[in-house]
Amino acid sequence: MSTAIQAPEIGTHALGVENFEAARRRVFSLFAPPPDIAVSEWARRYRVLPKGSTSRPGAFRPEKYQVEMMDAILDPNVHEIVLQKSTQVGYNDAVVNNIIGYVIDVDPKPIMLVEPTIDNAKDYGKKRIAPMIANCPPLREKVREATSRRAGNTLTLKEYPGGFLKLTGANAGSGLRSDPVPIVIFDEVDGYPEDVDGEGDPIEIGTRRTDQFPDYKIVKGSTPARPKEISRIVKAYERSDQREFHVPCPFCGFAQPLVWRDPVSKDYRLVYEVAENGVVVRSSVAYLCAKCRGRITERYKQQMLDAGSWIPRFPGRDVVGFYINALYSPWRENWHELAQEWSEANRERSPEKLKAFINLRLGEPWEEDGDALEAHSLRARCEKYPEDADVPNGVGLLTASVDVQSSGRLECAVKGWGAKEESWLITYQQFFGDPGREEVWNELDEFLGTKFRHASGREIAISATFIDSGGHNTDDVYKFVKARQSRRIFACRGASESGKEILSKYSLNNRLKVKLFTIGTDTAKDRIFARMKIPAPAPGFMHLPDWIDDEYLEQLTSEKAVRRYKKGRGAVREYIKTRERNEALDLEVYALAALYSLGNAKLRSLEQLATEFSTPIERETPATPATPATSTTWGNHGGFINSWRP
């Protein structure tokens, strides 16, 4: 029995050729250069803003000042873009979303969008990204729909041919480090934590995801939400080319940026009159031209915006930076509203309202007046300690303090105390290692058990140690102190409450039932800052060694006291940070509290102890202790301290 061989059906070969050509076109499309179209032009053609998401639903129409902000990412010479902005300027829709949509549709590659928290990221995916995709046909065709076999479209992950969009939070270390991407957009960076999961700065972690891409792009945008000295967005903008949007005066044609207050003359540019009832007279609101002093009413604003242009203050800098505030907001007349808010905040003398206005409306950092101390003012008090000793005359007692840095180290300071709480910084140590492992704690234990060489030739031990337990390694601190409380090594935690006593009675209300001391940190800082202002040796004077460096002095003066209104409490005094790192100040607080833990009798005997220790004895050369491999110190003097340096 023979099997008949059928001839191929007519059209089968042609169909195969057609399928092959279609596959070839898809492959070639992946390697083809992106079409020559700007982000702003793409948005004009394809973006549709749905009702409920904007005051101007329908086809996207960019304002002139928005065009350069979104198109800058296409410049091959630009790798970092910074946007310091207020609210009401269309940043998210015009810049963040349009860049994402453009990349998905025109030049597909992986993108990571970082919000302050993972919950913020999910919220952004639901309320901004999903509606954009649903209302933009090119994006709707390319972003994969989720199926039972492939979850390619979730709130935090959108897959498309050639790449994906990942949304994550700055508080999620695993999300920041998981995928290499050529584009990272950091949104609202002033809301990011300083350290994420003990791994360091979330912006640095996210930026490292772009290392393998020569054409990488970093976008940072935010409304300022921190003091100037520690604002991420302000620092980033200051190192950029600092572009401002200049608009022409309708009367004299002079091009100028719209500012609330002239940076040179300090004159207010928006002027207005206030009626007896406190309401700003709408017809009186006008912007004063910086040149002709003409009163520009808001009806001219749109024509000014249409004729404006970005001008950098520092052309040629590698980082491109844009600054924009709510005076430019184009969608409705808001100058009267701004004037009313400013007038009310000043009339009520409300720091909270003034801060909100300056941050949210002007896009500027809030700088609070307060008691502050400049680091350079402490340099004059730095003195040379004895070459052959660790502890100078005048010291009768030592306390130590430890700050736990979850990023991988323990910081330790030893303070010497004399008559009427005159003090000397004896040493500052850093022990590197994971605070979640025993090795670094063993090094600290050995150090705390050491006796220091006094200028008299005597040996002096540490009388009390306080270790901060308020961070990520609370249990590790408790475990360490539990077996060492007989050596007066205790756990502590800070309580920022105005008027609270420096040291409260300890509590055993914790999992390991260790003695936990609470410190009134604001009160302690009041005392420390007052003592740093004492100009010459006297009761309370703080001696500093000449080997200390500028970083330590900056940390020691890293906060200032301000007055703020608290509901139900009125105006209260509290401390705010003026720079990121403040470990040296924290260590001073813990060391002072450790001193007070010894009791009033010991405090009264400080002068006697100092006198006893200053009595010379015949010196003996102590054995040199072993040198830990991972500890470091600031210092450049003789005695025991040098033996701990690597």
Secondary structure, 3 states (H helix, E strand, C coil): CCCCCCCCCCCHHHHHHHHHHHHHHHHHHHHCCCCCCCHHHHHHHHCEECCCCCCCCEECCCCHHHHHHHHHHHCCCCCEEEEEECCCCCHHHHHHHHHHHHHHHCCCCCEEEEECCHHHHHHHHHHHHHHHHHCCHHHHHHCCCCCCCCCCECCCEEEECCEEEEEEECCCHHHHHCCCCCEEEEECHHHCCCCCCCCCCHHHHHHHHHCCCCCCEEEEEECCCCCHHHCHHHHHHHCCCCEEEEEECCCCCCEEECCCECCCCCCECEECCECCCCCECHHHCEEECCCCCCEECHHHHHHHHHCCEEEECCCCCCCEEEEECHHHCCCCCCHHHHHHHHHHHHHHCCHHHHHHHHHHHCCCCCCCCCECCCCHHHHCCEECCCCCCCECCCCCEEEEEEEEECCCEEEEEEEEECHHHCEEEEEEEEEECCCCCHHHHHHHHHHHCCEEEECCCCEEEEEEEEEECCCCCHHHHHHHHHCCHHHCEEEEEEECCCCCCCECCCECCCCCCCCEEEEEHHHHHHHHHHHHCCCCCCCCCEEEECCCCHHHHHHHCCEEEEEEEECCCEEEEEEEECCCCCHHHHHHHHHHHHHHCCCHHHHHCHHHHHHHHHCCCCCCCCCCCCCCCCEEEECCCCCHHHHCCC
